[in-house]
Amino acid sequence: MSLSVGDQAPDFKLPGTSGAEVSLSGFQGAQNVVLVFYTADSTSG
């Protein structure tokens, strides 16, 4: 799947820091949602 700047993000689910599953759709209606993807902690990336 390819996205361009300004495209709506597709719904997805990931484990949260507490271990509970978090979905993007769970934030529907929130004023702003910021997604940040980064390489694993303690890596050179």
C-alpha positions as protocol buffer text, in pm:
chain_id: "A"
residue {
  index: 1
  type: MET
  ca { x: 0 y: 0 z: 0 }
}
residue {
  index: 2
  type: SER
  ca { x: 126 y: 342 z: -84 }
}
residue {
  index: 3
  type: LEU
  ca { x: 17 y: 670 z: 75 }
}
residue {
  index: 4
  type: SER
  ca { x: 80 y: 1026 z: -26 }
}
residue {
  index: 5
  type: VAL
  ca { x: 104 y: 1337 z: 187 }
}
residue {
  index: 6
  type: GLY
  ca { x: -247 y: 1434 z: 295 }
}
residue {
  index: 7
  type: ASP
  ca { x: -397 y: 1085 z: 254 }
}
residue {
  index: 8
  type: GLN
  ca { x: -610 y: 951 z: 536 }
}
residue {
  index: 9
  type: ALA
  ca { x: -426 y: 681 z: 728 }
}
residue {
  index: 10
  type: PRO
  ca { x: -583 y: 334 z: 707 }
}
residue {
  index: 11
  type: ASP
  ca { x: -707 y: 180 z: 1031 }
}
residue {
  index: 12
  type: PHE
  ca { x: -457 y: -46 z: 1203 }
}
residue {
  index: 13
  type: LYS
  ca { x: -400 y: -211 z: 1542 }
}
residue {
  index: 14
  type: LEU
  ca { x: -75 y: -228 z: 1739 }
}
residue {
  index: 15
  type: PRO
  ca { x: 20 y: -329 z: 2092 }
}
residue {
  index: 16
  type: GLY
  ca { x: 40 y: -29 z: 2325 }
}
residue {
  index: 17
  type: THR
  ca { x: 302 y: 24 z: 2593 }
}
residue {
  index: 18
  type: SER
  ca { x: 75 y: -148 z: 2848 }
}
residue {
  index: 19
  type: GLY
  ca { x: 39 y: -450 z: 2620 }
}
residue {
  index: 20
  type: ALA
  ca { x: -324 y: -372 z: 2536 }
}
residue {
  index: 21
  type: GLU
  ca { x: -410 y: -346 z: 2167 }
}
residue {
  index: 22
  type: VAL
  ca { x: -464 y: 10 z: 2039 }
}
residue {
  index: 23
  type: SER
  ca { x: -637 y: 91 z: 1711 }
}
residue {
  index: 24
  type: LEU
  ca { x: -629 y: 411 z: 1512 }
}
residue {
  index: 25
  type: SER
  ca { x: -1010 y: 404 z: 1485 }
}
residue {
  index: 26
  type: GLY
  ca { x: -1023 y: 421 z: 1867 }
}
residue {
  index: 27
  type: PHE
  ca { x: -912 y: 783 z: 1834 }
}
residue {
  index: 28
  type: GLN
  ca { x: -1189 y: 875 z: 1589 }
}
residue {
  index: 29
  type: GLY
  ca { x: -1335 y: 1212 z: 1684 }
}
residue {
  index: 30
  type: ALA
  ca { x: -1018 y: 1329 z: 1855 }
}
residue {
  index: 31
  type: GLN
  ca { x: -912 y: 1673 z: 1742 }
}
residue {
  index: 32
  type: ASN
  ca { x: -558 y: 1569 z: 1643 }
}
residue {
  index: 33
  type: VAL
  ca { x: -370 y: 1241 z: 1628 }
}
residue {
  index: 34
  type: VAL
  ca { x: 5 y: 1235 z: 1562 }
}
residue {
  index: 35
  type: LEU
  ca { x: 166 y: 911 z: 1444 }
}
residue {
  index: 36
  type: VAL
  ca { x: 538 y: 876 z: 1503 }
}
residue {
  index: 37
  type: PHE
  ca { x: 735 y: 582 z: 1369 }
}
residue {
  index: 38
  type: TYR
  ca { x: 1094 y: 538 z: 1477 }
}
residue {
  index: 39
  type: THR
  ca { x: 1353 y: 265 z: 1481 }
}
residue {
  index: 40
  type: ALA
  ca { x: 1391 y: 53 z: 1791 }
}
residue {
  index: 41
  type: ASP
  ca { x: 1546 y: 212 z: 2097 }
}
residue {
  index: 42
  type: SER
  ca { x: 1920 y: 173 z: 2141 }
}
residue {
  index: 43
  type: THR
  ca { x: 1994 y: 118 z: 1771 }
}
residue {
  index: 44
  type: SER
  ca { x: 2211 y: 318 z: 1537 }
}
residue {
  index: 45
  type: GLY
  ca { x: 1914 y: 384 z: 1306 }
}
